[in-house]
């Protein structure tokens, strides 16, 4: 997945939480 795309849409801490759940 592209971290950049998500980083543009939401805060980094929120992305990190989502990334942890989907990984």
Secondary structure, 3 states (H helix, E strand, C coil): CCHHHHHHHCCHHHHHHHHHHHC
